[in-house]
Amino acid sequence: MKSILFTLLFLIFSFSIFAQECMSADYLKKGTKWEMTNYNKKGKKSGLVQYEVLNTNHTGSKNAWEIQVETFDKKDESLNKGSTEIVCEDGVYKMDMSQMIPSETVESLNSMEVEMEGTMINFPTSENLEFELEDGYINIAAATSGMVVMSIKISTINRKIEGLETVETEAGTFQCLKITQDTKVENKIISRTYSSVSWFLPGFGVVKTESYDHKGKFMGSSILSSLTR
């Protein structure tokens, strides 16, 4: 359960891809590839996620990117591969919360009847420290033979831009916006809140993420380990 929650917290930021005023940035052109390496609380590698921009579509005020995503375990063996669409419209980046559900979680529900309902979450397209980040949520219900066997609500709340910070990674040095947020996980039995800190580069996306459990203890991190364009 804890590993799935960490993956969720990581993916919420890993797909946080931006374009300056919704125009194609230098980083987000067809063929751009990058990797995010995940580490556990002891600093040991726990996995890797590779991204590639497959296609771009810019029409009027709407811009979209088709991103291929492949997840690997700590031994660099492929776990799953898929794609998602990233959209920016009217100068604001928005994403459907349903796209943030880890693929392994979705696969575990393949034999069930699954319904997902949620909101969009937004992100700034520039170094705007005053940008208001909205909360978002998604409800997931899984049923077998018409009977609901699992119901869970995941909310991203208290999203705030804390300032600008410089982050050094193997892929380079970047000036990033620092974002904090809480992730609340609720079902009929438990309700727990986890926290995350993310540093991301406008015109690209996440550079580094740290996640903490409901007691404030460090769970793990992810960091940009390579970038080619």
Backbone hydrogen bonds in HBPLUS format (Angstrom, degrees):
<---DONOR---> <-ACCEPTOR-->    atom                        ^
c    i                          cat <-CA-CA->   ^        H-A-AA   ^      H-
h    n   atom  resd res      DA  || num        DHA   H-A  angle D-A-AA Bond
n    s   type  num  typ     dist DA aas  dist angle  dist       angle   num
A0005-LEU N   A0001-MET O   3.01 MM   4  6.30 156.7  2.07 149.5 155.9     1
A0006-PHE N   A0002-LYS O   2.96 MM   4  6.23 153.8  2.03 147.1 154.1     2
A0007-THR N   A0003-SER O   2.98 MM   4  6.18 157.7  2.03 143.2 149.3     3
A0008-LEU N   A0004-ILE O   2.90 MM   4  6.16 152.6  1.98 146.1 153.8     4
A0009-LEU N   A0005-LEU O   2.92 MM   4  6.18 164.4  1.95 151.2 154.6     5
A0010-PHE N   A0006-PHE O   2.90 MM   4  6.10 156.8  1.95 150.0 156.6     6
A0011-LEU N   A0007-THR O   2.85 MM   4  6.02 163.1  1.88 151.5 155.9     7
A0012-ILE N   A0008-LEU O   2.98 MM   4  6.13 152.1  2.06 152.7 159.3     8
A0013-PHE N   A0010-PHE O   3.10 MM   3  5.58 137.1  2.30 106.3 116.8     9
A0014-SER N   A0010-PHE O   2.77 MM   4  5.95 152.8  1.85 146.0 155.2    10
A0015-PHE N   A0011-LEU O   3.21 MM   4  6.07 154.8  2.27 148.7 147.5    11
A0016-SER N   A0013-PHE O   2.85 MM   3  4.97 160.0  1.89 114.3 117.5    12
A0017-ILE N   A0015-PHE O   2.86 MM   2  5.59 127.1  2.14 112.0  95.8    13
A0018-PHE N   A0204-PHE O   3.07 MM 186  5.22 148.7  2.17 111.3 120.8    14
A0022-CYS N   A0019-ALA O   2.88 MM   3  4.72 157.1  1.93 128.1 120.6    15
A0023-MET N   A0020-GLN O   2.93 MM   3  5.70 170.0  1.94 128.2 130.7    16
A0028-LEU N   A0025-ALA O   3.06 MM   3  5.31 127.0  2.36 102.2 115.6    17
A0032-THR N   A0029-LYS O   2.98 MM   3  5.69 164.3  2.01 148.0 147.6    18
A0031-GLY N   A0053-VAL O   2.85 MM  22  5.32 171.0  1.86 147.8 150.8    19
A0053-VAL N   A0032-THR O   2.94 MM  21  5.42 155.0  2.01 150.7 159.0    20
A0033-LYS N   A0228-THR O   2.86 MM 195  5.30 170.4  1.87 162.8 166.1    21
A0228-THR N   A0033-LYS O   2.84 MM 195  5.30 170.0  1.85 157.0 160.1    22
A0034-TRP N   A0051-TYR O   3.09 MM  17  5.35 153.3  2.16 135.1 140.3    23
A0051-TYR N   A0034-TRP O   2.85 MM  17  5.35 161.3  1.89 166.2 168.5    24
A0035-GLU N   A0226-SER O   3.02 MM 191  5.25 154.7  2.09 139.2 140.0    25
A0225-SER N   A0035-GLU O   2.97 MM 190  5.62 155.8  2.03 138.8 146.4    26
A0036-MET N   A0049-VAL O   2.92 MM  13  5.27 159.3  1.96 152.0 158.9    27
A0049-VAL N   A0036-MET O   2.91 MM  13  5.27 156.9  1.96 151.1 158.5    28
A0037-THR N   A0223-ILE O   3.00 MM 186  5.53 162.2  2.03 155.5 150.8    29
A0223-ILE N   A0037-THR O   3.03 MM 186  5.53 149.2  2.12 141.8 150.5    30
A0038-ASN N   A0047-GLY O   2.94 MM   9  5.07 167.0  1.96 132.3 136.0    31
A0046-SER N   A0038-ASN O   2.81 MM   8  5.42 168.2  1.83 132.2 135.8    32
A0039-TYR N   A0221-SER O   2.75 MM 182  5.24 161.8  1.78 158.2 157.8    33
A0221-SER N   A0039-TYR O   2.96 MM 182  5.24 155.7  2.02 138.6 145.9    34
A0040-ASN N   A0044-LYS O   2.86 MM   4  5.53 159.0  1.90 154.6 156.7    35
A0043-GLY N   A0040-ASN O   2.92 MM   3  5.31 164.0  1.95 116.9 120.9    36
A0048-LEU N   A0072-PHE O   3.13 MM  24  5.02 159.2  2.18 127.4 128.5    37
A0072-PHE N   A0048-LEU O   2.73 MM  24  5.02 158.4  1.77 166.3 166.5    38
A0050-GLN N   A0070-GLU O   2.87 MM  20  5.23 167.1  1.89 156.8 159.0    39
A0070-GLU N   A0050-GLN O   2.99 MM  20  5.23 160.6  2.02 149.4 154.2    40
A0052-GLU N   A0068-GLN O   3.07 MM  16  5.16 139.4  2.24 139.4 145.2    41
A0068-GLN N   A0052-GLU O   2.82 MM  16  5.16 168.3  1.83 158.6 157.9    42
A0054-LEU N   A0066-GLU O   2.81 MM  12  5.50 154.9  1.87 162.5 169.9    43
A0066-GLU N   A0055-ASN O   2.90 MM  11  5.14 168.5  1.91 145.5 149.2    44
A0057-ASN N   A0064-ALA O   2.84 MM   7  5.11 151.5  1.93 154.9 154.5    45
A0064-ALA N   A0057-ASN O   2.79 MM   7  5.11 148.8  1.89 142.6 152.8    46
A0059-THR N   A0062-LYS O   2.86 MM   3  5.40 156.8  1.91 170.0 175.8    47
A0062-LYS N   A0059-THR O   2.96 MM   3  5.40 152.7  2.04 141.1 138.9    48
A0090-ASP N   A0061-SER O   3.15 MM  29  5.26 146.5  2.26 125.3 135.1    49
A0063-ASN N   A0088-CYS O   2.76 MM  25  5.13 153.4  1.82 154.9 163.4    50
A0088-CYS N   A0063-ASN O   2.82 MM  25  5.13 155.6  1.87 150.9 155.1    51
A0065-TRP N   A0086-ILE O   2.82 MM  21  5.08 150.8  1.90 144.6 153.4    52
A0086-ILE N   A0065-TRP O   2.82 MM  21  5.08 165.1  1.85 151.4 156.2    53
A0067-ILE N   A0084-THR O   2.83 MM  17  5.38 169.6  1.85 171.0 170.4    54
A0084-THR N   A0067-ILE O   2.90 MM  17  5.38 149.4  2.00 145.5 155.3    55
A0069-VAL N   A0082-GLY O   2.78 MM  13  5.39 169.7  1.80 144.4 147.8    56
A0082-GLY N   A0069-VAL O   2.89 MM  13  5.39 160.0  1.93 154.8 161.6    57
A0071-THR N   A0080-ASN O   2.95 MM   9  5.53 156.6  2.01 154.1 161.8    58
A0079-LEU N   A0071-THR O   2.71 MM   8  5.53 177.3  1.71 157.0 156.0    59
A0073-ASP N   A0077-GLU O   3.00 MM   4  5.52 155.3  2.06 141.7 146.5    60
A0076-ASP N   A0073-ASP O   2.95 MM   3  5.21 158.0  2.00 118.4 119.9    61
A0094-LYS N   A0087-VAL O   3.27 MM   7  6.08 162.3  2.30 147.8 153.1    62
A0089-GLU N   A0092-VAL O   3.01 MM   3  5.53 155.2  2.07 154.8 146.8    63
A0092-VAL N   A0089-GLU O   3.08 MM   3  5.53 163.6  2.11 115.6 120.9    64
A0093-TYR N   A0123-PHE O   3.36 MM  30  5.15 153.0  2.44 156.9 153.1    65
A0123-PHE N   A0093-TYR O   2.94 MM  30  5.15 138.6  2.11 141.1 145.7    66
A0095-MET N   A0121-ILE O   2.94 MM  26  5.42 145.8  2.05 147.9 158.6    67
A0121-ILE N   A0095-MET O   2.92 MM  26  5.42 151.8  2.00 145.0 153.2    68
A0099-GLN N   A0096-ASP O   2.99 MM   3  5.75 157.9  2.04 122.6 128.3    69
A0097-MET N   A0119-THR O   3.16 MM  22  6.09 168.8  2.17 164.0 165.5    70
A0100-MET N   A0097-MET O   2.99 MM   3  5.44 162.5  2.02 114.7 120.4    71
A0105-THR N   A0102-PRO O   3.01 MM   3  5.34 130.1  2.26 104.8 117.9    72
A0106-VAL N   A0102-PRO O   3.15 MM   4  6.57 156.3  2.21 150.4 157.2    73
A0107-GLU N   A0103-SER O   2.84 MM   4  6.07 160.1  1.88 151.0 156.5    74
A0108-SER N   A0104-GLU O   3.09 MM   4  6.18 144.3  2.23 133.4 141.9    75
A0109-LEU N   A0106-VAL O   3.00 MM   3  5.28 150.0  2.10 105.5 115.0    76
A0110-ASN N   A0107-GLU O   3.14 MM   3  5.14 167.2  2.16 109.0 110.6    77
A0112-MET N   A0109-LEU O   2.92 MM   3  5.30 161.8  1.95 118.5 123.4    78
A0113-GLU N   A0143-ALA O   2.76 MM  30  4.94 175.1  1.76 154.3 154.6    79
A0143-ALA N   A0113-GLU O   2.78 MM  30  4.94 151.7  1.86 134.3 144.1    80
A0115-GLU N   A0141-ALA O   2.88 MM  26  5.27 158.7  1.92 153.8 160.8    81
A0141-ALA N   A0115-GLU O   2.95 MM  26  5.27 163.1  1.98 156.3 161.1    82
A0117-GLU N   A0139-ASN O   3.04 MM  22  5.26 154.2  2.11 143.7 151.1    83
A0139-ASN N   A0117-GLU O   2.73 MM  22  5.26 166.1  1.75 149.8 153.6    84
A0119-THR N   A0137-TYR O   3.01 MM  18  5.79 150.7  2.09 162.7 165.5    85
A0131-PHE N   A0128-ASN O   3.25 MM   3  5.54 167.9  2.27 111.1 114.3    86
A0136-GLY N   A0156-THR O   3.02 MM  20  5.21 156.6  2.08 142.2 149.2    87
A0156-THR N   A0136-GLY O   2.75 MM  20  5.21 162.2  1.78 146.7 152.8    88
A0138-ILE N   A0154-ILE O   2.87 MM  16  5.42 140.7  2.02 144.5 157.2    89
A0154-ILE N   A0138-ILE O   2.93 MM  16  5.42 167.7  1.95 159.7 162.2    90
A0140-ILE N   A0152-ILE O   2.84 MM  12  5.32 167.5  1.85 165.1 169.0    91
A0152-ILE N   A0140-ILE O   2.93 MM  12  5.32 159.8  1.97 152.4 159.1    92
A0142-ALA N   A0150-MET O   2.86 MM   8  5.15 164.7  1.88 152.2 156.4    93
A0149-VAL N   A0142-ALA O   2.80 MM   7  5.93 155.2  1.86 149.8 157.6    94
A0150-MET N   A0142-ALA O   3.24 MM   8  5.15 150.1  2.34 148.1 145.8    95
A0144-THR N   A0147-MET O   2.83 MM   3  5.23 154.7  1.89 143.7 143.0    96
A0147-MET N   A0144-THR O   2.98 MM   3  5.23 165.4  2.00 114.4 117.5    97
A0153-LYS N   A0186-GLU O   2.88 MM  33  5.19 160.9  1.91 149.8 156.0    98
A0186-GLU N   A0153-LYS O   2.93 MM  33  5.19 161.6  1.96 152.9 158.3    99
A0155-SER N   A0184-LYS O   2.88 MM  29  5.04 162.5  1.92 146.0 151.9   100
A0184-LYS N   A0155-SER O   2.80 MM  29  5.04 153.1  1.87 147.4 154.3   101
A0157-ILE N   A0182-ASP O   2.82 MM  25  5.19 161.9  1.85 148.1 154.2   102
A0182-ASP N   A0157-ILE O   2.84 MM  25  5.19 172.7  1.85 159.0 158.5   103
A0160-LYS N   A0180-THR O   2.90 MM  20  5.38 159.2  1.94 155.0 160.0   104
A0180-THR N   A0160-LYS O   2.92 MM  20  5.38 157.2  1.98 152.3 159.5   105
A0162-GLU N   A0178-LYS O   2.73 MM  16  5.42 160.5  1.77 158.2 164.2   106
A0178-LYS N   A0163-GLY O   2.81 MM  15  5.49 166.5  1.83 161.2 162.6   107
A0165-GLU N   A0176-CYS O   2.85 MM  11  5.37 159.2  1.90 152.8 159.9   108
A0176-CYS N   A0165-GLU O   2.74 MM  11  5.37 171.1  1.75 160.0 157.7   109
A0167-VAL N   A0174-PHE O   2.77 MM   7  5.34 165.1  1.79 160.5 164.4   110
A0174-PHE N   A0167-VAL O   2.88 MM   7  5.34 166.0  1.90 152.5 155.9   111
A0169-THR N   A0172-GLY O   2.82 MM   3  5.24 159.5  1.86 148.8 155.8   112
A0172-GLY N   A0169-THR O   3.13 MM   3  5.24 158.4  2.18 103.8 110.4   113
A0177-LEU N   A0200-PHE O   2.88 MM  23  5.49 154.2  1.95 162.6 157.8   114
A0200-PHE N   A0177-LEU O   3.07 MM  23  5.49 159.1  2.11 147.2 150.8   115
A0179-ILE N   A0198-SER O   2.74 MM  19  5.12 169.5  1.76 158.5 162.4   116
A0198-SER N   A0179-ILE O   2.77 MM  19  5.12 164.4  1.79 154.9 160.1   117
A0181-GLN N   A0196-SER O   3.13 MM  15  5.50 150.3  2.22 151.0 152.5   118
A0196-SER N   A0181-GLN O   2.93 MM  15  5.50 155.4  1.99 162.1 163.0   119
A0183-THR N   A0194-TYR O   2.60 MM  11  5.00 163.1  1.62 148.2 153.2   120
A0194-TYR N   A0183-THR O   2.76 MM  11  5.00 170.1  1.77 145.5 146.8   121
A0185-VAL N   A0192-ARG O   2.79 MM   7  5.40 168.5  1.80 168.7 170.9   122
A0192-ARG N   A0185-VAL O   2.94 MM   7  5.40 156.4  2.00 152.9 156.4   123
A0187-ASN N   A0190-ILE O   2.96 MM   3  5.61 156.8  2.01 168.2 166.4   124
A0195-SER N   A0212-TYR O   3.14 MM  17  5.20 155.2  2.20 133.6 140.9   125
A0212-TYR N   A0195-SER O   2.84 MM  17  5.20 158.7  1.88 160.4 158.5   126
A0197-VAL N   A0210-GLU O   2.89 MM  13  5.23 157.1  1.94 151.7 157.2   127
A0210-GLU N   A0197-VAL O   2.84 MM  13  5.23 156.9  1.89 154.4 161.3   128
A0199-TRP N   A0208-LYS O   2.84 MM   9  5.23 164.3  1.87 156.7 158.3   129
A0207-VAL N   A0199-TRP O   2.80 MM   8  5.69 154.6  1.87 161.7 159.0   130
A0208-LYS N   A0199-TRP O   3.20 MM   9  5.23 152.6  2.27 145.8 147.9   131
A0201-LEU N   A0205-GLY O   2.74 MM   4  5.11 156.0  1.80 150.8 145.4   132
A0204-PHE N   A0201-LEU O   2.87 MM   3  5.47 140.6  2.03 144.1 147.0   133
A0205-GLY N   A0201-LEU O   2.93 MM   4  5.11 116.4  2.35 134.7 146.8   134
A0224-LEU N   A0207-VAL O   2.85 MM  17  5.04 157.0  1.90 151.3 147.1   135
A0209-THR N   A0222-SER O   2.89 MM  13  5.18 154.3  1.96 151.1 151.8   136
A0222-SER N   A0209-THR O   2.93 MM  13  5.18 148.8  2.03 142.4 147.0   137
A0211-SER N   A0220-GLY O   3.01 MM   9  5.61 162.7  2.04 163.7 162.9   138
A0219-MET N   A0211-SER O   2.76 MM   8  5.44 171.5  1.77 149.3 146.6   139
A0213-ASP N   A0217-LYS O   2.84 MM   4  5.40 157.7  1.89 151.1 153.5   140
A0216-GLY N   A0213-ASP O   2.89 MM   3  5.22 162.4  1.92 116.0 120.2   141
